[in-house]
Amino acid sequence: MEIPVLTRGDLVYANLNPPEPAIQSAIRPCVIVSNNAHNASRHPGVIVCPLTDAVKGVKEFPGHIFIPSGMGGCKKDSVIMAEQIRLIRRNRIIEITGKLPDYKIKELDEALKFVL
């Protein structure tokens, strides 16, 4: 399957299997956080942060960004978990669902600064 060029802030569905304890897995929404120069390169991977729809109690953590249902194609109220940043192979991306607005990408930048 050919994956189109990805851009920072794209929301995608990606296969994060195999599961590991305390690490998000399964097919789930993720946000692309690698920069656009990297994303346009021939590198086989992209950097993502996964989302969870288990928002109760987790959205108050400074490394989490709340994403309401409908934003960027998100199907449920969700939280980006910046502390779960990781590199995945491009072929694990199943589909692009939308793009986050600039103000949410700025919030994500702050969350990444906090956790890194």
C-alpha positions as CSV (number, residue, x, y, z in Angstrom):
1,M,0.0,0.0,0.0
2,E,1.4,3.4,-1.0
3,I,1.3,6.0,1.8
4,P,1.0,9.6,0.7
5,V,3.4,12.2,2.0
6,L,2.6,12.9,5.6
7,T,2.7,16.3,7.3
8,R,3.3,17.2,10.9
9,G,-0.1,17.4,12.7
10,D,-1.8,14.7,10.5
11,L,-4.0,12.4,12.4
12,V,-3.6,8.8,11.2
13,Y,-4.7,5.3,12.2
14,A,-1.6,3.2,12.8
15,N,-0.9,-0.4,13.8
16,L,1.2,-0.2,17.1
17,N,1.3,-3.9,17.7
18,P,2.8,-6.0,19.2
19,P,1.6,-4.9,22.7
20,E,4.0,-4.3,25.6
21,P,3.1,-3.6,29.2
22,A,2.2,0.1,29.8
23,I,2.7,1.0,26.2
24,Q,-0.1,1.9,23.8
25,S,-0.7,-0.8,21.2
26,A,-3.3,-2.1,18.7
27,I,-4.6,-0.1,15.7
28,R,-5.3,3.3,17.1
29,P,-5.2,7.0,16.2
30,C,-1.8,8.7,16.3
31,V,-0.6,12.2,15.5
32,I,2.5,12.7,13.2
33,V,5.0,14.7,15.2
34,S,8.1,14.4,13.0
35,N,9.0,17.5,11.0
36,N,7.9,17.9,7.4
37,A,11.5,17.6,6.1
38,H,11.8,14.2,7.7
39,N,8.3,13.3,6.6
40,A,9.1,14.1,2.9
41,S,12.3,12.2,3.0
42,R,12.9,8.6,2.0
43,H,13.4,7.5,5.7
44,P,11.2,4.4,6.3
45,G,9.8,5.7,9.6
46,V,7.8,8.6,11.0
47,I,7.6,9.8,14.6
48,V,4.1,9.6,16.2
49,C,2.3,10.1,19.5
50,P,-0.6,7.8,20.1
51,L,-4.1,8.9,21.3
52,T,-6.4,7.3,23.8
53,D,-10.1,7.7,24.3
54,A,-9.7,6.9,28.0
55,V,-9.8,10.6,28.8
56,K,-11.1,10.4,32.4
57,G,-8.3,11.5,34.7
58,V,-5.5,11.6,32.0
59,K,-6.2,14.9,30.4
60,E,-4.9,16.9,33.3
61,F,-1.3,15.6,32.9
62,P,0.8,18.4,31.2
63,G,2.1,15.9,28.6
64,H,-1.4,15.2,27.4
65,I,-3.5,17.2,24.9
66,F,-7.2,16.9,24.8
67,I,-8.7,16.4,21.3
68,P,-12.5,16.7,21.1
69,S,-14.5,14.4,18.9
70,G,-14.6,15.5,15.3
71,M,-11.3,17.5,15.4
72,G,-8.9,16.2,12.7
73,G,-11.3,13.3,12.0
74,C,-11.1,12.0,15.6
75,K,-14.1,9.8,16.2
76,K,-14.2,10.1,20.0
77,D,-13.0,12.6,22.6
78,S,-9.3,11.6,23.0
79,V,-6.0,12.6,24.5
80,I,-2.6,12.8,22.7
81,M,-0.1,11.1,25.0
82,A,3.2,12.9,24.3
83,E,5.1,10.7,26.7
84,Q,4.4,7.8,24.4
85,I,6.3,9.3,21.4
86,R,7.9,6.7,19.1
87,L,9.2,5.9,15.7
88,I,7.1,3.6,13.5
89,R,7.5,2.3,10.0
90,R,5.5,4.2,7.4
91,N,3.9,0.9,6.3
92,R,2.1,0.7,9.7
93,I,0.0,3.7,8.8
94,I,-3.4,2.5,7.7
95,E,-5.1,5.8,6.8
96,I,-4.9,9.6,7.3
97,T,-8.1,10.9,9.0
98,G,-7.4,14.6,9.1
99,K,-5.1,17.3,10.4
100,L,-4.9,19.1,13.8
101,P,-5.4,22.9,13.8
102,D,-2.3,25.0,14.3
103,Y,-3.2,25.9,17.9
104,K,-3.4,22.2,18.8
105,I,0.0,21.6,17.2
106,K,1.4,24.4,19.4
107,E,-0.1,22.8,22.5
108,L,1.5,19.5,21.4
109,D,4.9,21.3,21.0
110,E,4.6,22.4,24.7
111,A,3.6,18.9,25.8
112,L,6.6,17.4,24.0
113,K,8.9,20.0,25.6
114,F,7.5,18.9,29.0
115,V,8.1,15.2,28.5
116,L,11.4,15.5,26.7
